[in-house]
Amino acid sequence: MSEEKKTIVRDLGFGGLMHIPPLRVHHQVLRELANNFKLGENRLETGYGSFKITPRKIGHALGINAIGDLFPQKVDYKKFSEDDKVIFRRFQGKTLKSLTDEMMDIGIGNEEDRLMFKRIFILYI
């Protein structure tokens, strides 16, 4: 991410996200984790047994604060402006990689572009 984008992210109050170390995990391991995670139960089933996944465990694994309600104001699609709905729909059905790639490709050459980056970044989060 460019320094200009990092400044925007910090100004939005999400600077802490930049301290999450990049996950360098082979896609087959990630796929295996995803396939063995029971969403409704928040449990991961492994060959060694099953265990509950908690925010505290995720935080310890990633080295971040993942305890408590980090986003107390939930997004309500019905309250979006028409412009925000267009942006939100732009992200629907995409993979995390394609979303990340698109975020990194957004230009911030002028104030209008910066505003668009801010809006898309907040929706992305």
C-alpha positions, 0 to 999 in steps of 0.5 A, a space after each residue: 500500500 502506498 504511503 498516501 493510502 496508509 495515511 488515509 487508513 490511519 486518518 480513518 482510525 484503522 491504522 492498527 490493521 496495518 500491524 497485522 502481519 501478512 499471512 504467508 500460508 499456502 492456499 491448500 492449508 487455508 482451504 483445509 482450514 475453511 473446509 473443516 471450520 463449522 461456522 454455526 458452531 465456531 469450531 474447527 475439526 482436525 484429525 486431533 479433535 475439535 476445538 472452539 475458535 474464539 476472538 481471543 485465539 484468533 488474536 493470539 494467532 495473529 498478534 492483534 487485539 481481537 477481543 470485544 466489539 471492535 466495530 460497535 456501529 454495524 453496517 446497515 445496507 438499508 441506510 446506505 446512500 445510493 452511491 454507497 449501495 453501488 460501491 457495496 454491490 461492487 464488492 459482493 461475491 468477490 474473493 478476499 484476494 480480488 477485493 484486496 487487489 482492487 483496493 490496492 489498484 484504486 488511485 488517489 490522485 485527486 480529492 475525488 479519488 481519495 474520497 472514493 478510496 475512503 468510502 470503499 475502504 470502510 465498506 471493505 472493512 
